[in-house]
């Protein structure tokens, strides 16, 4: 599955009206549900059974960065603008922002972006491990589709592998002995499937 934006911009984040309404009465059930809708928009992507690839062009900020990081792999334009965006507008990050940033293993990047409002481009995102590759803007979608097609060649194996990787990598990550046990059943299933042709 490839996740992309329209009009040359990946995602500008959560709806500002919804965020402002949440500030007026955070306990109001409708307001609480509205913010939950924003969260679900990227959480659903992270829960898809199919492996996911983000094709990031233009810019991404706030909840849009959560959407980008909810995918398994990210292909970004070299000149993409990637911004955490919460602190500069006076908001605490939400939607598991720290967990999503941190699960890339780039703790320094997570802190610099979420705490200090650092902005990065696609080249830097790839250097930091927040993206698999930075390519020319015109090549982003084709590169993402080509990558997704590899997983699409064997959808059942891809779904099982994605589920194992997501569970093992977390957050929170599993210890290696637990990962060994978790992966065993799916690996044995794939061996039997291959042997039986």
Z-matrix of the N, CA and C atoms (Angstrom, degrees):
N
C 1 1.441
C 2 1.520 1 107.71
N 3 1.324 2 116.68 1 131.82
C 4 1.463 3 122.31 2 176.76
C 5 1.527 4 108.18 3 -108.47
N 6 1.323 5 116.29 4 128.64
C 7 1.464 6 123.19 5 178.12
C 8 1.523 7 107.03 6 -106.94
N 9 1.329 8 116.04 7 124.95
C 10 1.466 9 119.38 8 -178.91
C 11 1.511 10 109.79 9 -145.20
N 12 1.325 11 115.33 10 163.04
C 13 1.453 12 121.00 11 176.85
C 14 1.513 13 110.65 12 -97.05
N 15 1.305 14 115.24 13 178.71
C 16 1.466 15 121.67 14 177.45
C 17 1.521 16 109.21 15 -113.28
N 18 1.317 17 116.49 16 154.05
C 19 1.454 18 120.84 17 173.61
C 20 1.516 19 114.61 18 69.55
N 21 1.314 20 117.91 19 25.28
C 22 1.456 21 120.60 20 175.58
C 23 1.517 22 115.23 21 78.30
N 24 1.338 23 118.84 22 12.78
C 25 1.463 24 121.90 23 178.34
C 26 1.518 25 107.62 24 -133.61
N 27 1.340 26 117.20 25 129.19
C 28 1.466 27 119.30 26 -175.73
C 29 1.532 28 111.75 27 -68.38
N 30 1.343 29 117.79 28 -62.04
C 31 1.466 30 119.57 29 179.68
C 32 1.524 31 109.94 30 -166.69
N 33 1.326 32 115.63 31 126.62
C 34 1.467 33 121.79 32 -178.55
C 35 1.516 34 113.12 33 -85.08
N 36 1.318 35 119.27 34 1.81
C 37 1.455 36 121.33 35 176.36
C 38 1.513 37 112.96 36 103.30
N 39 1.336 38 114.78 37 -166.38
C 40 1.461 39 121.71 38 -178.20
C 41 1.521 40 111.62 39 -70.44
N 42 1.307 41 115.10 40 156.45
C 43 1.459 42 121.71 41 178.65
C 44 1.527 43 109.29 42 -65.42
N 45 1.336 44 116.22 43 122.65
C 46 1.468 45 121.20 44 -176.57
C 47 1.533 46 111.77 45 -60.83
N 48 1.322 47 117.80 46 -35.99
C 49 1.462 48 120.85 47 178.36
C 50 1.514 49 111.89 48 -61.49
N 51 1.324 50 116.20 49 -41.56
C 52 1.465 51 120.60 50 177.66
C 53 1.519 52 110.27 51 -63.99
N 54 1.325 53 116.64 52 -41.25
C 55 1.465 54 120.75 53 179.63
C 56 1.527 55 111.32 54 -66.68
N 57 1.333 56 116.74 55 -40.97
C 58 1.472 57 120.35 56 178.71
C 59 1.529 58 111.05 57 -65.79
N 60 1.328 59 116.91 58 -40.98
C 61 1.467 60 120.94 59 178.14
C 62 1.522 61 110.65 60 -61.81
N 63 1.318 62 116.28 61 -36.84
C 64 1.469 63 120.09 62 179.40
C 65 1.522 64 110.72 63 -62.98
N 66 1.326 65 117.29 64 -32.30
C 67 1.455 66 120.76 65 179.47
C 68 1.515 67 113.58 66 -71.70
N 69 1.339 68 117.63 67 -26.24
C 70 1.465 69 120.66 68 -178.59
C 71 1.518 70 112.75 69 -73.27
N 72 1.337 71 115.98 70 -42.36
C 73 1.463 72 120.22 71 179.07
C 74 1.533 73 108.48 72 -152.87
N 75 1.342 74 116.36 73 81.26
C 76 1.460 75 119.99 74 -175.94
C 77 1.526 76 115.12 75 -58.34
N 78 1.343 77 116.49 76 -24.20
C 79 1.468 78 119.72 77 -177.96
C 80 1.521 79 113.16 78 -86.15
N 81 1.327 80 118.13 79 -9.81
C 82 1.462 81 121.31 80 178.99
C 83 1.532 82 108.41 81 -60.32
N 84 1.328 83 118.27 82 126.85
C 85 1.465 84 120.68 83 -176.81
C 86 1.531 85 113.67 84 -57.03
N 87 1.327 86 118.37 85 -37.97
C 88 1.468 87 120.33 86 179.22
C 89 1.526 88 111.27 87 -67.96
N 90 1.324 89 116.52 88 -40.09
C 91 1.463 90 121.28 89 178.88
C 92 1.522 91 109.74 90 -65.77
N 93 1.320 92 116.38 91 -44.36
C 94 1.455 93 121.88 92 178.71
C 95 1.532 94 109.83 93 -59.68
N 96 1.330 95 116.36 94 -43.82
C 97 1.467 96 121.22 95 178.87
C 98 1.526 97 110.76 96 -65.70
N 99 1.330 98 117.76 97 -37.53
C 100 1.461 99 120.97 98 179.13
C 101 1.512 100 111.77 99 -61.39
N 102 1.325 101 116.68 100 -43.29
C 103 1.458 102 119.65 101 177.57
C 104 1.525 103 110.15 102 -67.48
N 105 1.332 104 115.88 103 -35.41
C 106 1.469 105 119.69 104 176.03
C 107 1.520 106 112.18 105 -61.49
N 108 1.342 107 116.76 106 -33.39
C 109 1.462 108 120.96 107 177.26
C 110 1.521 109 110.52 108 -64.86
N 111 1.334 110 116.92 109 -40.81
C 112 1.463 111 120.63 110 176.24
C 113 1.524 112 109.21 111 -60.76
N 114 1.319 113 117.09 112 -48.12
C 115 1.467 114 121.00 113 -179.98
C 116 1.531 115 111.42 114 -59.86
N 117 1.332 116 116.53 115 -43.64
C 118 1.467 117 120.05 116 -177.49
C 119 1.523 118 111.74 117 -63.93
N 120 1.331 119 117.20 118 -27.99
C 121 1.467 120 119.55 119 -177.57
C 122 1.521 121 111.91 120 -59.29
N 123 1.321 122 118.07 121 -37.22
C 124 1.466 123 118.73 122 177.92
C 125 1.519 124 111.87 123 -98.73
N 126 1.328 125 117.89 124 -26.38
C 127 1.468 126 119.32 125 177.21
C 128 1.529 127 110.50 126 -63.17
N 129 1.343 128 116.96 127 -36.56
C 130 1.478 129 120.12 128 178.10
C 131 1.521 130 110.91 129 -60.04
N 132 1.320 131 116.60 130 -39.27
C 133 1.466 132 119.40 131 179.08
C 134 1.521 133 109.98 132 -63.28
N 135 1.331 134 117.34 133 -41.83
C 136 1.457 135 121.12 134 178.78
C 137 1.512 136 114.02 135 -67.52
N 138 1.334 137 116.54 136 -18.07
C 139 1.468 138 121.26 137 -178.91
C 140 1.524 139 113.35 138 -98.28
N 141 1.319 140 117.83 139 -5.26
C 142 1.464 141 119.80 140 -179.72
C 143 1.519 142 110.08 141 -59.37
N 144 1.307 143 116.55 142 142.53
C 145 1.465 144 120.05 143 179.05
C 146 1.522 145 111.21 144 -70.25
N 147 1.322 146 116.51 145 -34.91
C 148 1.469 147 120.62 146 -178.16
C 149 1.525 148 110.63 147 -74.45
N 150 1.330 149 117.71 148 147.14
C 151 1.456 150 120.23 149 171.92
C 152 1.539 151 109.53 150 -59.71
N 153 1.337 152 115.74 151 143.40
C 154 1.462 153 120.30 152 -175.25
C 155 1.527 154 111.32 153 -121.71
N 156 1.333 155 114.86 154 143.42
C 157 1.463 156 122.50 155 178.19
C 158 1.520 157 107.59 156 -128.27
N 159 1.334 158 117.48 157 128.58
C 160 1.466 159 121.03 158 174.10
C 161 1.517 160 108.32 159 -91.12
N 162 1.319 161 116.41 160 133.13
C 163 1.469 162 123.01 161 174.40
C 164 1.527 163 105.89 162 -108.02
N 165 1.325 164 116.10 163 98.87
C 166 1.464 165 121.68 164 -169.41
C 167 1.521 166 111.08 165 -102.47
N 168 1.319 167 114.36 166 114.89
C 169 1.467 168 122.23 167 175.75
C 170 1.522 169 108.01 168 -124.37
N 171 1.314 170 116.56 169 153.75
C 172 1.451 171 120.78 170 175.99
C 173 1.507 172 111.75 171 75.14
N 174 1.309 173 116.40 172 -104.56
C 175 1.450 174 119.62 173 -177.54
C 176 1.504 175 112.67 174 -144.28
N 177 1.321 176 113.94 175 165.75
C 178 1.450 177 121.90 176 178.28
C 179 1.524 178 107.13 177 -153.38
N 180 1.336 179 116.33 178 135.22
C 181 1.465 180 118.87 179 177.57
C 182 1.523 181 111.33 180 -150.65
N 183 1.340 182 114.98 181 158.69
C 184 1.456 183 122.32 182 174.89
C 185 1.518 184 113.27 183 54.26
N 186 1.338 185 115.38 184 -125.45
C 187 1.464 186 120.60 185 179.60
C 188 1.528 187 110.69 186 -61.49
N 189 1.325 188 117.47 187 -25.50
C 190 1.459 189 120.78 188 174.87
C 191 1.520 190 111.82 189 -65.02
N 192 1.345 191 115.96 190 -34.89
C 193 1.464 192 119.75 191 175.19
C 194 1.529 193 109.18 192 -67.47
N 195 1.342 194 116.37 193 -37.64
C 196 1.467 195 118.98 194 174.57
C 197 1.525 196 110.32 195 -58.94
N 198 1.334 197 117.07 196 -43.30
C 199 1.461 198 121.33 197 178.57
C 200 1.530 199 110.13 198 -60.52
N 201 1.314 200 116.58 199 -46.56
C 202 1.461 201 120.87 200 179.26
C 203 1.529 202 110.71 201 -58.86
N 204 1.333 203 116.07 202 -46.23
C 205 1.467 204 120.73 203 -176.53
C 206 1.523 205 113.58 204 -76.34
N 207 1.326 206 117.69 205 -14.25
C 208 1.460 207 121.15 206 176.92
C 209 1.522 208 111.73 207 -73.35
N 210 1.327 209 117.44 208 -16.80
C 211 1.460 210 120.62 209 179.24
C 212 1.527 211 109.93 210 -79.86
N 213 1.314 212 115.28 211 164.30
C 214 1.461 213 120.27 212 -179.67
C 215 1.526 214 111.85 213 -75.09
N 216 1.322 215 116.81 214 -37.06
C 217 1.460 216 122.74 215 -176.20
C 218 1.520 217 108.34 216 -141.54
N 219 1.330 218 115.69 217 147.63
C 220 1.462 219 120.34 218 -179.86
C 221 1.523 220 110.94 219 -126.89
N 222 1.329 221 115.58 220 129.87
C 223 1.461 222 122.85 221 171.10
C 224 1.525 223 105.28 222 -109.90
N 225 1.331 224 117.16 223 122.89
C 226 1.460 225 120.72 224 -174.60
C 227 1.526 226 110.80 225 -122.78
N 228 1.314 227 114.59 226 149.85
C 229 1.465 228 119.30 227 172.33
C 230 1.525 229 108.12 228 -69.83
N 231 1.315 230 116.04 229 142.84
C 232 1.467 231 119.72 230 179.16
C 233 1.524 232 111.81 231 -54.54
N 234 1.329 233 115.79 232 -36.56
C 235 1.466 234 119.63 233 -176.28
C 236 1.533 235 113.15 234 -97.00
N 237 1.327 236 118.26 235 12.37
C 238 1.471 237 120.63 236 177.63
C 239 1.524 238 109.53 237 -61.04
N 240 1.315 239 116.39 238 147.17
C 241 1.461 240 122.17 239 176.86
C 242 1.525 241 107.68 240 -105.80
N 243 1.329 242 116.87 241 118.25
C 244 1.456 243 122.41 242 -174.86
C 245 1.530 244 107.94 243 -118.29
N 246 1.333 245 114.82 244 119.26
C 247 1.459 246 121.05 245 -171.13
C 248 1.526 247 109.13 246 -136.70
N 249 1.332 248 116.80 247 130.68
C 250 1.458 249 119.89 248 172.75
C 251 1.526 250 108.57 249 -62.40
N 252 1.310 251 117.17 250 -51.59
C 253 1.451 252 122.48 251 168.16
C 254 1.510 253 118.93 252 80.02
N 255 1.320 254 119.90 253 -8.76
C 256 1.462 255 120.42 254 -177.88
C 257 1.536 256 111.69 255 -75.20
N 258 1.314 257 117.28 256 -54.72
C 259 1.467 258 122.11 257 -176.53
C 260 1.533 259 111.67 258 -56.96
N 261 1.347 260 119.39 259 -44.97
C 262 1.466 261 118.56 260 -179.40
C 263 1.529 262 114.79 261 -60.26
N 264 1.345 263 118.20 262 -23.08
C 265 1.469 264 119.65 263 178.01
C 266 1.528 265 111.33 264 -104.33
N 267 1.339 266 116.62 265 13.47
C 268 1.452 267 121.19 266 174.29
C 269 1.510 268 116.01 267 78.07
N 270 1.334 269 117.22 268 24.61
C 271 1.464 270 120.77 269 179.83
C 272 1.521 271 111.24 270 -117.21
N 273 1.322 272 114.43 271 145.08
C 274 1.460 273 120.33 272 170.28
C 275 1.524 274 107.17 273 -72.15
N 276 1.326 275 118.95 274 138.39
C 277 1.466 276 119.91 275 176.88
C 278 1.521 277 111.43 276 -57.87
N 279 1.318 278 116.71 277 148.19
C 280 1.452 279 121.67 278 -179.86
C 281 1.504 280 111.83 279 -135.70
N 282 1.314 281 115.40 280 176.25
C 283 1.452 282 121.40 281 176.38
C 284 1.514 283 114.38 282 72.28
N 285 1.341 284 117.01 283 25.70
C 286 1.464 285 118.78 284 -178.42
C 287 1.515 286 112.74 285 74.90
N 288 1.330 287 116.20 286 25.28
C 289 1.465 288 121.93 287 -175.39
C 290 1.532 289 112.65 288 -53.32
N 291 1.334 290 117.16 289 -46.98
C 292 1.463 291 120.30 290 -179.64
C 293 1.513 292 112.70 291 -64.38
N 294 1.331 293 116.36 292 -40.62
C 295 1.467 294 119.85 293 179.11
C 296 1.522 295 110.68 294 -65.38
N 297 1.334 296 116.45 295 -41.39
C 298 1.459 297 119.71 296 -179.86
C 299 1.529 298 111.05 297 -67.00
N 300 1.332 299 117.49 298 -43.40
C 301 1.461 300 120.27 299 176.85
C 302 1.527 301 110.94 300 -64.65
N 303 1.320 302 116.37 301 -43.92
C 304 1.450 303 120.96 302 -175.33
C 305 1.507 304 115.15 303 -72.23
N 306 1.331 305 118.04 304 -25.25
C 307 1.471 306 118.54 305 -177.04
C 308 1.519 307 112.37 306 -70.36
N 309 1.318 308 117.31 307 -10.75
C 310 1.459 309 120.01 308 174.53
C 311 1.518 310 111.02 309 -74.35
N 312 1.353 311 116.42 310 -12.86
C 313 1.458 312 121.05 311 -178.64
C 314 1.514 313 111.84 312 89.51
N 315 1.320 314 116.79 313 0.17
C 316 1.460 315 121.13 314 -177.62
C 317 1.530 316 109.59 315 -98.93
N 318 1.341 317 117.03 316 72.34
C 319 1.462 318 120.80 317 -177.88
C 320 1.513 319 111.65 318 -58.33
N 321 1.319 320 117.22 319 -42.91
C 322 1.466 321 120.70 320 179.81
C 323 1.521 322 110.93 321 -61.59
N 324 1.310 323 116.50 322 -40.98
C 325 1.470 324 120.04 323 178.33
C 326 1.517 325 110.42 324 -64.97
N 327 1.339 326 116.70 325 -42.45
C 328 1.465 327 120.22 326 179.26
C 329 1.518 328 110.61 327 -59.90
N 330 1.327 329 116.91 328 -46.27
C 331 1.459 330 120.48 329 -179.63
C 332 1.527 331 111.40 330 -66.19
N 333 1.315 332 117.48 331 -44.94
C 334 1.468 333 120.47 332 -178.41
C 335 1.523 334 111.26 333 -61.94
N 336 1.322 335 116.68 334 -41.08
C 337 1.461 336 120.08 335 -177.73
C 338 1.524 337 112.17 336 -76.99
N 339 1.340 338 117.36 337 -48.50
C 340 1.460 339 120.42 338 -174.22
C 341 1.528 340 112.82 339 -77.98
N 342 1.328 341 118.22 340 -38.33
C 343 1.461 342 120.98 341 -177.30
C 344 1.524 343 113.50 342 -86.85
N 345 1.327 344 115.68 343 -38.06
C 346 1.462 345 119.79 344 -171.08
C 347 1.524 346 113.85 345 -112.08
N 348 1.333 347 117.08 346 2.84
C 349 1.454 348 120.31 347 175.69
C 350 1.512 349 115.24 348 69.41
N 351 1.340 350 117.66 349 21.62
C 352 1.461 351 120.12 350 179.37
C 353 1.524 352 110.81 351 -61.56
N 354 1.309 353 115.85 352 138.76
C 355 1.466 354 123.18 353 177.21
C 356 1.517 355 107.68 354 -108.74
N 357 1.326 356 115.64 355 140.94
C 358 1.459 357 119.04 356 179.00
C 359 1.521 358 109.58 357 -130.52
N 360 1.319 359 115.31 358 161.85
C 361 1.460 360 119.69 359 173.86
C 362 1.530 361 108.20 360 -102.80
N 363 1.326 362 115.87 361 179.60
C 364 1.458 363 120.29 362 -177.10
C 365 1.515 364 113.73 363 -62.79
N 366 1.334 365 116.62 364 -37.33
C 367 1.469 366 120.20 365 178.24
C 368 1.527 367 110.09 366 -59.08
N 369 1.329 368 115.83 367 -47.32
C 370 1.466 369 120.59 368 -178.69
C 371 1.528 370 110.55 369 -66.97
N 372 1.326 371 117.30 370 -37.00
C 373 1.466 372 120.69 371 177.84
C 374 1.523 373 110.72 372 -58.63
N 375 1.325 374 117.04 373 -42.71
C 376 1.466 375 120.59 374 178.45
C 377 1.530 376 110.66 375 -67.40
N 378 1.329 377 117.16 376 -40.67
C 379 1.466 378 120.69 377 177.90
C 380 1.524 379 111.41 378 -60.13
N 381 1.331 380 117.01 379 -37.28
C 382 1.464 381 122.43 380 -177.22
C 383 1.529 382 113.73 381 -84.25
N 384 1.322 383 117.27 382 -5.79
C 385 1.457 384 120.27 383 -178.54
C 386 1.518 385 113.99 384 84.33
N 387 1.333 386 117.59 385 10.75
C 388 1.463 387 120.95 386 176.41
C 389 1.523 388 111.32 387 -81.93
N 390 1.314 389 117.04 388 -12.73
C 391 1.467 390 122.85 389 178.04
C 392 1.516 391 108.64 390 -141.31
N 393 1.320 392 115.85 391 151.80
C 394 1.456 393 120.72 392 177.70
C 395 1.516 394 110.59 393 -73.36
N 396 1.347 395 116.13 394 -43.33
C 397 1.462 396 119.47 395 -177.96
C 398 1.515 397 110.43 396 -151.14
N 399 1.332 398 114.68 397 147.86
C 400 1.459 399 122.14 398 171.16
C 401 1.529 400 106.51 399 -110.86
N 402 1.320 401 116.40 400 125.60
C 403 1.457 402 122.40 401 -177.13
C 404 1.525 403 108.68 402 -131.44
N 405 1.323 404 116.54 403 172.07
C 406 1.463 405 120.03 404 175.46
C 407 1.523 406 109.46 405 -60.04
N 408 1.325 407 116.03 406 146.25
C 409 1.460 408 122.05 407 -178.11
C 410 1.529 409 111.77 408 -50.46
N 411 1.313 410 116.75 409 -43.51
C 412 1.463 411 121.21 410 -177.41
C 413 1.526 412 112.99 411 -66.09
N 414 1.332 413 117.48 412 -17.47
C 415 1.468 414 121.55 413 -176.34
C 416 1.526 415 113.91 414 -102.38
N 417 1.325 416 117.83 415 -3.42
C 418 1.473 417 121.16 416 -173.60
C 419 1.521 418 111.90 417 -58.08
N 420 1.322 419 117.34 418 -56.18
C 421 1.463 420 119.62 419 -173.88
C 422 1.524 421 112.22 420 -66.71
N 423 1.317 422 117.84 421 -41.29
C 424 1.472 423 119.92 422 178.96
C 425 1.526 424 110.74 423 -62.78
N 426 1.327 425 117.20 424 -40.12
C 427 1.463 426 120.81 425 178.69
C 428 1.521 427 110.50 426 -65.22
N 429 1.328 428 116.98 427 -42.59
C 430 1.469 429 121.15 428 179.29
C 431 1.526 430 111.14 429 -64.79
N 432 1.313 431 117.18 430 -42.97
C 433 1.470 432 121.16 431 179.96
C 434 1.523 433 110.44 432 -65.17
N 435 1.321 434 117.28 433 -41.41
C 436 1.469 435 120.73 434 179.44
C 437 1.526 436 110.20 435 -62.43
N 438 1.317 437 116.80 436 -41.08
C 439 1.462 438 121.11 437 178.77
C 440 1.530 439 110.38 438 -65.66
N 441 1.328 440 116.56 439 -45.59
C 442 1.467 441 120.86 440 179.69
C 443 1.524 442 111.45 441 -63.12
N 444 1.315 443 117.28 442 -33.31
C 445 1.464 444 121.09 443 -179.35
C 446 1.528 445 111.62 444 -63.79
N 447 1.318 446 116.90 445 -30.94
C 448 1.471 447 119.45 446 177.85
C 449 1.529 448 110.20 447 -61.76
N 450 1.326 449 116.10 448 -46.42
C 451 1.468 450 119.58 449 177.85
C 452 1.522 451 110.11 450 -67.84
N 453 1.327 452 116.73 451 -36.09
C 454 1.451 453 121.43 452 -179.45
C 455 1.509 454 114.15 453 -66.53
N 456 1.326 455 117.57 454 -15.60
C 457 1.466 456 120.83 455 179.10
C 458 1.530 457 111.72 456 -66.72
N 459 1.323 458 117.51 457 -26.30
C 460 1.460 459 122.28 458 177.23
C 461 1.530 460 107.15 459 -141.36
N 462 1.334 461 117.22 460 78.61
C 463 1.466 462 120.99 461 -172.35
C 464 1.526 463 114.83 462 -58.62
N 465 1.321 464 117.55 463 -39.36
C 466 1.464 465 119.38 464 -177.40
C 467 1.528 466 110.82 465 -65.90
N 468 1.330 467 116.61 466 -45.63
C 469 1.457 468 120.40 467 177.59
C 470 1.531 469 110.12 468 -64.25
N 471 1.319 470 117.66 469 -40.06
C 472 1.464 471 121.35 470 -179.98
C 473 1.523 472 111.11 471 -62.73
N 474 1.323 473 117.61 472 -43.31
C 475 1.475 474 120.73 473 179.45
C 476 1.524 475 111.17 474 -64.05
N 477 1.317 476 116.80 475 -43.80
C 478 1.468 477 119.65 476 179.62
C 479 1.526 478 110.85 477 -64.65
N 480 1.318 479 116.78 478 -42.11
C 481 1.467 480 120.48 479 -179.60
C 482 1.525 481 110.68 480 -66.81
N 483 1.339 482 116.57 481 -41.02
C 484 1.465 483 120.04 482 177.92
C 485 1.524 484 110.64 483 -60.94
N 486 1.323 485 117.42 484 -43.18
C 487 1.468 486 120.72 485 179.95
C 488 1.525 487 110.81 486 -62.28
N 489 1.325 488 116.90 487 -43.41
C 490 1.464 489 120.33 488 178.85
C 491 1.526 490 111.24 489 -63.39
N 492 1.331 491 116.95 490 -48.81
C 493 1.462 492 120.15 491 -178.56
C 494 1.520 493 111.76 492 -60.63
N 495 1.323 494 116.75 493 -44.25
C 496 1.468 495 119.80 494 -178.77
C 497 1.522 496 111.33 495 -63.13
N 498 1.322 497 117.11 496 -39.30
C 499 1.458 498 120.35 497 179.62
C 500 1.524 499 110.80 498 -68.68
N 501 1.313 500 116.34 499 -44.06
C 502 1.459 501 121.02 500 -177.45
C 503 1.529 502 111.62 501 -68.99
N 504 1.325 503 116.72 502 -42.80
C 505 1.461 504 120.08 503 -175.69
C 506 1.520 505 113.21 504 -78.30
N 507 1.326 506 117.36 505 -23.33
C 508 1.451 507 120.95 506 176.93
C 509 1.512 508 113.01 507 78.51
N 510 1.273 509 116.38 508 -164.01
C 511 1.449 510 126.41 509 20.24
C 512 1.523 511 112.37 510 -83.86
N 513 1.316 512 119.03 511 151.28
C 514 1.461 513 125.79 512 -17.25
C 515 1.523 514 109.94 513 -76.71
N 516 1.310 515 116.83 514 152.65
C 517 1.467 516 118.80 515 178.66
C 518 1.527 517 110.79 516 -69.61
N 519 1.310 518 115.44 517 151.29
C 520 1.468 519 120.33 518 176.56
C 521 1.523 520 109.37 519 -87.80
N 522 1.324 521 116.97 520 148.17
C 523 1.467 522 118.96 521 171.95
C 524 1.533 523 109.51 522 -65.41
N 525 1.305 524 116.03 523 154.45
C 526 1.455 525 120.93 524 -176.21
C 527 1.528 526 113.10 525 -54.61
N 528 1.341 527 120.51 526 -45.36
C 529 1.475 528 118.74 527 179.44
C 530 1.534 529 112.61 528 -58.53
N 531 1.319 530 117.64 529 -38.95
C 532 1.461 531 120.09 530 178.10
C 533 1.527 532 110.46 531 -67.99
N 534 1.337 533 117.01 532 -38.08
C 535 1.464 534 120.97 533 178.03
C 536 1.526 535 111.16 534 -62.97
N 537 1.336 536 115.97 535 -38.50
C 538 1.469 537 119.84 536 177.91
C 539 1.523 538 110.38 537 -58.08
N 540 1.314 539 116.64 538 -45.35
C 541 1.461 540 120.94 539 -178.82
C 542 1.527 541 111.45 540 -70.63
N 543 1.320 542 117.07 541 -40.52
C 544 1.457 543 120.90 542 -178.98
C 545 1.532 544 111.55 543 -61.15
N 546 1.324 545 116.61 544 -42.44
C 547 1.461 546 120.76 545 -175.40
C 548 1.526 547 113.60 546 -78.27
N 549 1.320 548 117.14 547 -19.05
C 550 1.468 549 120.58 548 -173.42
C 551 1.528 550 113.35 549 -56.10
N 552 1.325 551 118.26 550 -49.69
C 553 1.470 552 120.54 551 -175.42
C 554 1.530 553 111.49 552 -62.35
N 555 1.318 554 117.21 553 -44.46
C 556 1.466 555 119.17 554 -179.17
C 557 1.521 556 111.54 555 -69.38
N 558 1.335 557 117.34 556 -36.18
C 559 1.464 558 118.73 557 177.57
C 560 1.527 559 110.51 558 -66.64
N 561 1.323 560 116.92 559 -40.91
C 562 1.463 561 119.71 560 179.03
C 563 1.529 562 110.50 561 -66.14
N 564 1.347 563 117.40 562 -38.49
C 565 1.465 564 121.23 563 174.96
C 566 1.520 565 109.62 564 -57.35
N 567 1.340 566 118.06 565 -45.45
C 568 1.462 567 120.77 566 -177.90
C 569 1.525 568 111.18 567 -67.35
N 570 1.334 569 117.92 568 -35.99
C 571 1.458 570 121.04 569 177.45
C 572 1.530 571 111.48 570 -64.52
N 573 1.334 572 115.45 571 -43.92
C 574 1.465 573 119.58 572 178.74
C 575 1.524 574 110.60 573 -64.61
N 576 1.329 575 116.28 574 -43.90
C 577 1.465 576 120.03 575 179.71
C 578 1.529 577 110.26 576 -59.50
N 579 1.328 578 116.47 577 -42.73
C 580 1.477 579 120.70 578 -179.53
C 581 1.516 580 110.76 579 -66.69
N 582 1.324 581 117.12 580 -42.57
C 583 1.462 582 121.27 581 -178.00
C 584 1.528 583 112.01 582 -65.87
N 585 1.332 584 116.25 583 -34.86
C 586 1.467 585 120.66 584 -178.46
C 587 1.528 586 112.18 585 -86.58
N 588 1.346 587 115.32 586 -5.72
C 589 1.464 588 120.75 587 174.39
C 590 1.458 589 113.79 588 71.50
